[in-house]
Amino acid sequence: PLVAEARTHTTPAIERSVLLRMGFSSLEAKALVDAMVARGVLGGGAGRWVLECARRRGVDVRDAGLALIRGEGWETVAG
């Protein structure tokens, strides 16, 4: 049962860890995860949303994450 749940559920701590490994600082990772929780999109995976934003905007991952922190580009995540 735990393996099945792990495949379909995540936590803010896990998502912050993913973002840290993508090169974001702990403060940046926290800001991104908090913003995703507030928008109700964290279940899709923080790293996935940052990658999708980067792909759609044609920028690198770090620039996409920083834009999301500034409040820019959320239409690429929610839409």
Beta strands, then each sheet from edge to edge (+ up, - down):
end
